[in-house]
Amino acid sequence: MPAAVQLIPAFVPESHKILIACGGTGGHLFPGIAVAEALVARGHEVLLLISEKLVDAQASAKYSQLRFARVPAVAKPPTCSLRMLPFLWRMWRSLRQCNRLIDEFGATAVLGMGGFTSLPPVFAGHRRGLNTFIHESNARPGRANVLTSRFCTGIFLGLAPAGKFFSRRTSVVTGTPVRPEILDLPSRAEAAATLGLDPSLPTLLVTGGSQGAHRLNELCAQTAANLPPNTQVLHIAGNADFSRLSQITAAHAAYHVLGFCDQMPAAYAIADLVIARSGASSLTEIAVAARPSILVPYPFAADDHQTRNAEIYANAGASILVQETDLTPQKLADLSRSILLDAATAKRMGEAARNLAMPDAAERVCTAIENSFSSAA
């Protein structure tokens, strides 16, 4: 079993400068922003490292109160690939840049929110003797986080089953942090006004995550004619699929397609059902919002970790899990109808989702970071 970490807030005599590496995907970025906001509220200074991807620029734009720095995204190719040489070169360059940023910022701790983009800053912090941490949101950790954990003071887990993969390291189940606005959703009427929707209609929210989901997008768009009458759909398709899906659904006035949505609190507030991939950050937001869901794991996720995530929610009765290879537009429409037309089922699933939520996850992460300083004193 992972060793326990004290979660009682410790007395922190001075503020600290925390560098948070969270770029590359919304699943890393949004939890990082949640921790950053909590740390700032506690009197600390924070610098967030994000990638140069468009999704990071879009998602971070509304957080002008936070300080961001951009570093190149680092994605590992297959080990035997010829692309390993360019990858190692980019990792070395990223490490040099992280060394410089740590020194310029005067960081006293480094937190990585996952992926190979977190490895250079965490390793740089470790070499300088700083307190270093990694957050693993998924039930099955990625290889990048397992590697990065070797250089960490502590490990934070979004889901308890991940602990067995870090058995030789100090870890604590904190949950996956969510942004404060997800914890305080607007009313249904306010959400409808924000998004230009009808508050009186049953609403299906479709989201493939911050980067979209090509095949899932297509399947959902093809269900439009078979959904219950008067159902409106808010489909966050990703920038790459926006034009194509807009054309497919053009004949359905109640089917609304967005390339990107920076009003997710409103989207969850009006949703009666969510169809989504099963990335850990998306699942956390669904749980906090207490919404029933149909989960379609990304079939090419490393070690099939999205299926492992979805199984936890399906086993709890919060979600219906269906693999993309088993899905047809008609099956998806039938599953959607079975929830949208059954208020008791929708309510039961929503309550089961709420029971999985850890809304204080960001505070738990902050407390564990603070306590690491008091322990070292």
N, C-alpha and C positions, 0 to 999 in steps of 0.2 A: 504494500500500500504506500502511496506517496506520503512523505512526511508532511505533517500539518504546519501551516504558517499562521502565526497569530494575526487575527484580523481586528483586534481591539485597537482603536486609534492610539498611536504613540504620541508623546510630546515631541514636537519637532521644533528645536530652538531657533532654527534659521531656515530660510527658504532655500530650495535647491533648483538647479538648472537641469531640466530633464530633456534629453533629445529622444524623440519618438520617430522611428522609421516605419512608415505606414503606407507607402505608395504602391501603385501598380494596379490595384483593383479596389472597388468599393468595399469589398469584404475585409480589406486591411485598413483602408482609409477611414471609414466611418467609425469603427471602434477606436482607432487612434485619436480621432477628433474628440470622441466622447471622453477619453482619458485626459486629453489635453485640457478640455474645458473644466473638468473636475480638479485637475492639478492647479490650474490658474485660480480657480475659486478658493483653493486652500493656501494661496499665496506664493506658489512656485512660478518659475519662468519655464516656458516650453518652446522648443523649436521642433517643428514637424518636417521630416524629410519625405517628400513625395516624388513621384516619377514625372517624366516629361510627357506622359500620355495625356490625350485630350480629356479622358474621363477624370483624371486627377484635377486638371484645371477647372473643369466644369463643377465638380463636386466641392472643391475648396473655395470657389469664388464667393460664396455667401458667408464665409467665416473670416471676415476682414479683421476681426479682433484678435485672430491668432497669427502667429508668425510661421511662414513656410519657406523651405528651401528645396530646390529641385536637384535631383541627382538622377543619372541614367538608370532606367529599369534594367534589372539583371535577371534573365530567365535562363535556367540551365537546360541545355540541349541533351540528348541521349549521350551517355558517357563515352561510347565508342564513336561518336559522330566527329567529323572533321570540324564541326562548329565549336568543339570544345576549346580550341586554341583562341578564337576570338572571344569566347566566353571568359576564359581565364584572363585575357588582356583587359576586358571590361571590368572584371572583378578587381583586378589590381588598380585600375584607374579609379574605380569607385572607392576602394579602400583609401587611396591617397586623398581623395576629395573628402571622405568622412573624417580622416585624421585632421584635415584643415578645419572643417566645420566644428568639430568637437573642441579644438583649441580656440577658435575664434569665439565660439559661444560660451566657452568655459563650463562645459557640461560636467555635472557630477554624477550622472547616471544615464544609461541608455536603455530604452525599451524598444524591442522589435515586435511588430504586430504580425510578422509571418512572411514566409517566402524568402527567396534568395536575396531579395533587395534588403532584407534585414541583416543578412550575415556580415557584410563589410562594416556597418556602424557598430554592431554588437562586438565584433572581433576587435575593432579599433578601440572601443571602450574598455574591453577586457585587458588589452595590452597596456593600457594606461592605469590599470588598477581601479577602474570605476565600478560601481555597482551596475550590473547588466542583467537584463531580463528578456524573456521571449514570451509572447502570448500565443497559445495554440487554441484556435476556435473550434476545430473539427474533432469528431470522435476518433478519427484515424489521422494522426499527425502526418504532415508532409515531411519528406526527407530533408528539406532545407531546415525545418525547425529542429528536427532531431540532431542534425549537425550543429546548428547554431547553439543548441542547449549546452554543448560542451564548454562554451565560453560564458555561461550565465551564472549569476548569483542565485537566481530563482526563476521558476517557470510558472506561468499562470495558465489555467485550463478553462476553456469554455464549457466543455463536457467531460464528465468524470471518466468515461471509458478511455480517454487519451492517456490517463495517468500511468497505465501499465507500460507505455512506451518510453517513459522517462523514469523508470524505477530507481535509477542510480542518482537522480537529481532531486533537489528539494522542489516540490510543486504544491500548488494550492488551487482548488476549484474556485474560481472567481465568477464564472459566467462570462459571457461576451458582452463588453460594454456597448451601450446604445446611446445615441445622442439625446440630450435632454428633451428636445422637441418631440421625440417618439414617446417619451414617458408622459407627455401632457398633450394628448391629441385634441384638436379642435372639435367642436360639435359637428354633427352631420350636416347641418345647414351651412355652417361656416365653410366646411370642406367643399361642399357642392358649389358654393359661390366662388371659392378660390380656383376650382378646376373647371368651372363652366358646365357642371353636371346637374341633373335633376335629383334633388334629395329624396323624392318620393319613390324612385324606381330602385328595384333590386340591382346591386352593382357588383360586377366581377372585376377584380383587379388581376392583371397578368403582368408578371415581371420576371425577366430572365436574369436579373442582377444588373450590375452597373455596365456590363459589356454586352448585354442582350444574349439571346439564345436562338440561333437561326432556325433549327428544326422545330423547336417548341413554339416559336413565334408563328411559323407556318401552320402548324396543327391548330393552334388557338384561333387564328384568323379564319380557318376553314370551318370552325364550329359556329360562326356567327348566325347562320340561318337556322340552327337547330337548338339554340338556347331558349329558355322559357320566354314567353311573350313579354315585351316591355323591359327586358333585361338590358341595362347599359353596361358597356365594357370600357374600362380604362386600361389600355395596353401600352406598357412602357417597353418599347421594342428595341431600344438601342439605336444609335445614330446610323449604323450600317444598314439596318432593315427598315428604317422609317418610311422611305419612299415606296418600297415594294409593298409593305403591308398596308399603307394608306391606299394604294391602288386596289389591292385585293378586297378590302373592306369598304370601298367607297360607296357601295349600294346600301350600306347599313348605317343609317343616320345616328344610331345610338352607340356605334362602335368608334371609340376615340383613341387614336394612336399618337403617342408621344415618342420622340427620339430619346429624350432625357427628361427626368422629372426631379426638380429640386424642391418639390412640395410633398415629400413622402408622408409627413404627418397627416396631411389632408387625404392622401390616397388611402392610407390605412383606415382613417376615420370613416370614410364613406363605403369602404369595401364590406360586402357581406360574405365574400369568398375570395381567397387568393389562390391563383395558380402560379407556381414558382419553381425554380431550381431549388436545390437544397444546400446551398452554401450556408455556412454557419451564421454569418451576419444576417442574412435574410431571414433565417429561421428564428433568430433571436428577436428581430423586430416583429415578426408574426406572432411570437409568443407574448411579447410585451403588449402588443395591440389586441391580443386575445381573439384572433381571427381563425376560423376553420380554413384548411388549406388542402389543395391537391399538389403533391410534390412529385416532380419529374427530375430525378437526378441527372446531372450532366454525365453522359455515358463514357466520356473519355477522361474523367477526373482521375488524378493520380491515386492509385490504390483503391479506386472506387470509393473514395472517402465521402462523397455526397450521398451515396446509398446508406452508408453507416450512420450519417447524420439523420437522414430521413427515417430510418428504422426506429430511432429513439422516439420521434414524434408519432409515427404510425402505431407503435406499440403502446403509447400512452393514450391513444384514441383521439389525438389532436389533428391528425392528417390522414389522407389516403395516399399511399405510396404506389406509384405506377412507373414502370420503366419505359423509357422512350420507345424501345423496340416493340413494346406491347401496345402502344398507343395508336389509336386512329382518331380522326376528327369526331366520328360518331360516339366512340367510347368516351372521349373527353367531354362531349356534350352531355352524355348520359350521366356521367359522374357529377358534372356540374349541376344538372337538374336535381339529382338525388339530394343535394345539400341545399341548393337555393330554394327548393319547394318544400323543404322539411325543416320548419323553424326549430323543432326540438333537437334534431340532429345537429344543426348549425350551432345552437346554443351549447350543447354538450361538448362539441369539438372545440369551440372557443374557450370554454372553461378549462378543458384539458390542456390547451395551449398555454393559458395563463398560469397553470400550475407548474409549467416547465420554465417559466420566466425567472430570471434573477435581475430585477430592475436596478439593484444597487451594485452591479458588477463594476462600474467605473470607480465607485468609491472603494470597493474591495481592493482593486488594483492599486489605487493611490495609497491606501493604508499599508498594504504589503511593501510598497516601495519605501514609504516613510519609515516603517519599522526596520527595514534593512539598514538604514543609517543609524538608528538607535541601538541596534544589535551590534553594530561594528564599533560603536563608540567605546 
